[in-house]
């Protein structure tokens, strides 16, 4: 049964049309992660050819700042709904002693990670709004190795 499901997904990926709903979308993304990163970020998704896109997110807060860049491949699903999958990397800085209250030997640092995602998005035809929901895995590779989950919801303005 698992082999049949994988075969159907591969066939759908290979034999569906690759018409995109928009060229570039700019907006906000709410992320949640168990690796202490997330919350609200600025999100830009741009198609450089029909099924292939770059999704970049930048976020900052009182203790964190990070950049996440993903390569994503979109496929039509139903109507104005597309599904996508992607891989990418993230880079961030952190500072736990921004106000001098903590007695910690490790007060600031950087991290580097590898990310993946699987998502679904809907673009309204009557007005240029794009909604996306995604789930993925994060592998933090420096300064120490950690594995985490990332879930996100995006609301973006779509430029056609």
N, C-alpha and C positions, 0 to 999 in steps of 0.2 A: 504494500500500500504506500509506503514511504517513497519507494522508487517511482511509482506511478505519479505521485504528487510532484516530485522533483522534475520528472519528465514533462509534465503539463506546464509547470512554471517556466522551464527552459523553452518549450515551444511557444508559449505566449510571449516571452521576451524576444524571441527571434522573428516571429511572424506578425507582430502587431505594428501598426503604423506609429511613427515617432513624431507626431505633430505636437508641438509645445503650445501651452496656453498663453504664454507671455514671453517677453525677452528678458526683462529685469524686474525684480520685485524687491522693495525696500520696506523695512518695518521693524517690529520688535518681536523678540522670541523670549518666552519664559521657559527656563530650563530648571530641572531638578537633577541633582546628582548626589550620590552618597560619598563623593570625594571632595566635599566642601567647596564645590564650584557651582555656579549656576545663577539662578534668579533672572533678572531682566537683562537682556543683551540687545544690541543693535544688530540686525540681520540683513544681509544683502545676498540675493540669489540671482545669478546671471547665467544665461544659456550661451555657450560659445558655439554650439551647433545643436541640431535638433534634439537628440535625447540627452546630451551631456551638459552638465551645469557645474558651476562653482558656487558653493554656499559658504560665505564668510560671516562670522559672528565676532563681535568685540564687546567685552563687558568689563565693568570695573565697579568697585565698591570701596568700602572703607579699608578692607584688609586684602583685597585681591584685585588683580587686573589680568585679563587673558584675551587671547586671540585664538580662534578655532577656524580652520579652513578645511572644507570637505569637497571632494569630487563626488558628484551624484549623477546617477543615471536614471532618468524618468521614463516611465512607460504608461500608456493610457490604461485606464481601468474601466470606468463606466461614465459616460457623458463627459462632464467637465472635471471629473476626478481622475487623478493620476496617482500612481504609486512609485516609489523611488527607493534606491539603496545607494549607499555611499561609504567611502573611506576617507580618512584625512588625519590631520595632526593638530595638536594644540600646544600652546606655549603660554605660560603664565608666571606672574610674580606674586608673592605674598609677603605680608608684614603683620605679625601679631603684636608688635609693640609700637603701634602708630601713635599712642598717647602716653607711653612711658609707664603704664600701670603694671606690666607683667615682668616678673623676674625669671626670664627664660633664657637659656643659652642659645636657642635657635629662634631668633627673632624675625628673620626674613630669609627669602630664598627664591628660587625659580623652579619650575617644573616643565617637563616635556612629556607629551603623551601621544598615543595613537588612538583614533576613534573609528567607530563604524556606526551606521544607522540604517534603519528601515522605516519608511514613513509613507503617509498618504496625504495628499493635498487636494484642495478644491478651489477652483478659481471661478468666481461669479462671472457670467457673461454680460449681465446688464450694468454692472459697475465694477471697477477694477480692484477688487479685494481678493486676496489669496489667503486661505487658511490652511495650515499644515499641522499634522500631529506625527511625532516620531519617537522611536525608541531605539537605543543603541548601547554599545559597550565601549567603555574607556579603559585603556591600558596605560597607566602612568609608568613611564620607563626611567625617569630621573626626577628627583634625587633618589627615590626608592621605588620599587616595583609594587604597584597596587592595581587591582582590577575593580572596576565600578560600572554602575548602570547609569545611563543618561536618558531622561525623558524630556520632551520639549513640545511646546505649542507655539506656533508662529502666526502672527497677524501682519500681513504686508500689503502695501500698495503695489499693484502690478502694472508695469508699463508695457504696453503691447507693441 
